[in-house]
């Protein structure tokens, strides 16, 4: 497992019975997590300390209960990267901390390449954590694509908070599949492609996305815009039942068959503070040139 264990401003404090309690900077949040099917808590007393508690509704969705007044938004840092955080609908905060293992991987690839011409494409880019990490690592250009105007606006705020306004980042609100097809027609190429697709979603024009039906085809299309001198491709999945082996097989059947190189895949996770447990948070596949 690839474990995101370099955080200072974020910690998983404990887990039990479908829930996790985390510290996000100076605030503590209690949120549902379907991976937590064990019943016992490591530190029972800590569960009383949550500043906000997300309650699921039996009819779907849920709501936050605030036990302490929280700011509308606050920031957490990962090294020199700064992210704006807020409590959102359906338990989210605008950041997936386990993805730090992928930010670090891509940043290292860019830095070790010794190149000043690296172009990065970030698909399903959300609030831009991978975007700003790649930009900070020295990418010449980062193209950030997401179907949500709100998430793209949030990503721009993260760029400013991280002091990266001088970096060349293109923000695109579009359906990912359509954007990739247009980039192929434009004959644009990328040296790094990152994607973190949802299990299910809709594009800005109402386009339906189902991961199991679309992932193989998307990766095939991305091969058409991957440069001959590409550094890596990262594919992340949170979909239950889509194992690391499945992601690995898809990448071997597509990218590796065309470009050579190697594929690795594993679970990613977050350490649980003060224990030997790790909270699993999905799977990631990585292709890179040997």
C-alpha positions, -999 to +999 in steps of 0.1 A: +000+000+000+011+036-008+005+055+025+002+093+027+022+097+059+039+131+054+010+153+066+014+178+094-019+197+091-041+166+087-045+134+107-069+105+109-073+104+147-095+073+150-120+051+131-150+029+141-183+016+129-185+033+096-169+066+107-136+084+110-126+114+131-099+137+116-080+168+125-080+194+097-056+220+110-071+233+142-105+218+136-118+182+142-144+166+119-163+134+123-174+119+090-188+087+075-164+062+058-178+030+042-144+013+044-146+013+082-165-019+090-147-026+123-167-017+154-140-010+180-124+024+185-087+027+194-093+059+214-130+060+226-127+094+244-116+113+213-150+109+196-165+134+220-141+161+208-154+166+172-161+203+162-184+191+135-203+158+129-217+148+095-249+128+099-261+106+071-298+107+063-318+075+057-333+092+026-299+100+011-274+127+017-271+142+052-262+173+071-235+188+094-240+192+131-217+220+144-206+217+180-183+246+176-186+276+153-163+270+123-151+296+098-167+296+064-133+283+052-098+277+065-065+264+052-043+234+056-008+231+043+012+202+028+048+213+025+046+246+005+011+238-009-018+255+008-054+243+004-087+261+012-110+238+032-147+240+041-175+217+052-196+208+021-227+188+013-223+150+013-195+151+039-167+165+018-141+192+025-127+200-009-096+178-005-086+142-005-055+139+017-046+104+007-038+118-028-006+133-014+011+100-024+003+108-060+012+145-057+046+135-044+051+108-071+043+132-100+064+160-084+094+137-081+090+126-117+090+162-129+119+173-107+141+143-116+135+146-153+157+177-154+134+191-180+120+226-183+094+217-209+071+193-191+034+196-199+008+181-175-028+173-180-050+169-149-084+154-157-113+154-132-091+179-115-115+189-087-100+217-065-066+214-080-043+198-055-025+178-081-025+208-104-007+231-080+017+203-069+028+198-105+031+235-111+052+239-079+074+210-090+084+229-122+060+219-149+061+243-178+024+241-183-005+225-164-039+220-179-067+216-153-099+201-166-131+197-146-168+199-155-177+220-124-173+257-126-174+259-088-146+234-084-124+252-110-130+285-091-119+268-059-088+255-077-079+290-087-082+301-051-058+273-041-033+285-067-033+320-051-031+306-016+000+286-026+016+316-042+017+301-076+000+329-096+030+332-119+028+296-131+012+288-164-020+269-155-049+267-180-083+261-163-109+244-185-145+237-176-155+209-199-165+172-202-132+153-200-139+129-229-148+157-253-118+178-242-094+149-248-109+143-283-104+180-291-068+179-279-062+150-302-075+170-332-053+199-322-024+175-320-015+186-285+007+163-265+013+159-227+042+144-208+022+137-176-015+127-175-033+125-141-069+114-137-091+109-107-125+100-122-156+096-101-176+064-100-205+083-115-210+118-127-223+143-153-205+167-176-215+204-180-239+194-208-255+166-188-232+139-202-234+107-181-201+092-168-199+056-154-164+046-145-167+009-153-181+017-188-158+046-197-124+041-181-108+018-207-119+040-235-107+072-218-073+057-213-072+046-249-080+082-260-054+096-237-027+075-253-033+096-285-022+128-266+006+112-246+040+124-259+068+101-270+089+115-242+062+111-216+072+107-179+041+091-163+004+085-162-015+083-129-050+068-127-069+068-094-101+051-085-124+052-054-149+028-070-157-001-047-149-033-064-125-018-089-093-032-075-057-021-081-053-052-102-081-041-125-065-007-129-031-023-135-045-046-162-062-018-181-030+003-181-009-027-192-034-034-221-033+002-233-004+024-223+023-002-218+015-021-250+020+011-270+047+029-251+066+001-232+077+011-198+063-003-166+030-004-147+025-005-109-007-004-089-017-006-053-041+006-027-036+040-012-043+049+024-039+071+054-022+061+087-045+062+118-028+082+145-013+063+174-020+028+160-007+003+135-039+006+113-042+022+079-074+035+064-078+023+028-088+050+004-090+035-031-066+023-057-040+039-079-023+027-111+010+043-124+027+040-157+062+053-162+090+051-187+117+027-176 
